[in-house]
């Protein structure tokens, strides 16, 4: 846009368009696992609901991978619903191990 004067309003609209085009952020992997556990759900329960294999949920909760469309939208919707029902679990605790990484095989 060289040589074209833009008003502050135009700039604001462009910034808003960029922000609106970004996907909504997921909670941290640690919080994802805490929400699932607070609801008494297994990784298999989440996987079945979202439409993926259990190993995908494990990787999401360990922060190894992130969900992609269309699973991302469904997973985010589930996490939002769980956060509404279990607000304490939605808070991040620094330094706490991720529940998915424990040796009990919670999934």
N, C-alpha and C positions, 0 to 999 in steps of 0.2 A: 504494500500500500504506500509506496513511495510517492511523495508529492501530493497526497490526498490528506487534507486536514480532517481529523476525526474529533467529534465533540466528546466530552466526558461521558455523555449518555451513550454514545455509540460504543465507547470503550467498555463501559459497564455491561452493556448487552453482550458484547463479545466474550467478556470474562464469564458472565453467567452461562453463556452457551457452552463454553469449554467445561465449566464445572458440572453442568447438567448432563453432559455427555459421559462423564466418568462414572464407572460402576460404584455402587455404594460399598463402603468398606465393611468387611466382615470383622467380627470380634477376633481378638487374638486366639491362636490355637488353644492356649490354656483355658480361656473362657469358654470356648466351644465345648471342650470336654466337661468343664464344670457344669454348664447348663444341661448337657445331656444327662450327667450323673444326678443332678438335682431332680430331674424329672423321672429318674428311675428307668431310663431308656438304655438299651444296649446299643453298641455300634451297629449291630445287625438291624435293629429297629429303625435307626436313622437311615441306614443304607437302603432298606426296603422302601421307606417312605419317599426318599429322594430319587431312587432309581439307579443306584450304583452298587458296586460290590463293597463288602465290609472293609476290605483293605483300603479303599479310597477314603472312607471316613477316618480310619486309623491314620492315614497319611495327612489328612486335613488337620486332625487334632494334634499331630506331632509337628505341624508346620513344614512338612516335607514337600507338600504340594498344595495347590489351591483349587477349589472347584471351578469348573468352567460352565458356560451356558450349555444347556438349560438348567443344569443341576445347581448352579450357583444361586439362581433366583429362588429355587425351592428351598435350598439349604438356608439361605438368608432369611426367608420367611419363617422357617421353623425356628431358627435361632432367635429371631425377634419375638416370636410368640412365647418361647421359653423364657426369654429375658423379662417379658412382661409378668409372667407368672412366678418367676424366681429371681427377683431383682438382686438379692444378695449374691447369687451365683454369677451374675453378670459383671460383678466387679473383679478386676484383675488383681491378683495377689502376686507381688514380685517375689521371685525366688522359690515359689512353690512348684514342685515337679508336676508335669502334665499327667493327669490321671491315666491317659491312654498309654503312657510309657511304663506303668507299673507292671509287675510280673504276674498279676492275678488273672490276666486274660479277660478284661472286663467287656470285651466285645463279642 
